[in-house]
Amino acid sequence: MADGFDINDRDTWAWNDVHGVAVKEDDYLLNPLNAGSYYQVSKGVLVLQPCGASTVFDPTFAAGPTCSPPADGLEARIYAWAVARGQVTDQR
């Protein structure tokens, strides 16, 4: 584990430049500055989408991306998703 890294604290994640991440139409990206919002690709443009109060963007939800209340283990699943997509460099 990298020094200072905390899987539950997105401020400690090693974020990659979003412009280097391959995205497809109607795809999603985490917002590194705010867990309560996300980016959706629409016509090749990243569009900021807000989540409701007290929720975070959850791209791992079985039925598809959604906004969910924070829960145990959620950040670890989101981190793994972001690493697999190239949005975050794995620090584990």
N, C-alpha and C positions, 0 to 999 in steps of 0.2 A: 504494500500500500504506500502510495506517495505521501511524503511529509505534508501534513496539514489537510489531507484529503478526508472528506466525510461524505459518504454516499448520500446522506440525508440532507446535505447542505449544498445546493446547486452553485453557490458562490465559490466553492472549492473545486468544482469540476473543471477539467481542462477542455474548454470549448474550442472547437475549430471554427474557422471562418465560414459562415453560412454560404458564401458564394462558391466554396469548394465542394459543397454537398450536392450530389445529383438528386434532383427532385423531378417528379412527374406531375402532370396536370392533376389537380384535386388531391395532391399529396400534402403532408403536414410536416412542420418543423416545430421543435420546442422554441420558446422565446427564452433566450439565456438571461434576460433582464427581469422577467416576471413569470413565475410559474402559473399565474392566474390568467394567462393568455397564451396564444400560439399563433403560428403563421400557417395559412393555407395557400397553396399555389392555385391561382386563378388566372388563366390566359397568360401563363408565364411570369406572373407578378406575385410576389409575396404579399399577402393581405393579412394584416393583424386582426385576429379574432379574439374578443374577450370571453372569459369564462364568467359564470355567475359568482356572486359573493361567496367567499369561503370554499371555493373549489379550485382545483388545479387541472391542467390539461392532462388527460390520461390516454396516450396513444395505444396502450396495451389492453384496453377494454375489449373483451371477447367479441362484442357485437360491432365493434368499430370505434374509432377515436371519439372521445367524449370528455366532458369536464366532470370530475368526481371529487367528493370530499377527501381530504388527505386521510390515508389509512396506513396501518403497519405494513411495511414491505412494498408500498406503492413506489416510493422513490427508487428503490433498488431495481424494480421492474422497468421503470422509466429510464433509469441510467443504462441498463442493459440494452434497451431499445435504441437509445441515442448513440451508444457505442457501435451497435450493429449497423446503424445508418451512416456512421462517419461524422456525426455532429459533435461527438465528444471523444477524446482520446482516453482509452481505458487506463485507469490509474490503480486498479486493484492489484 
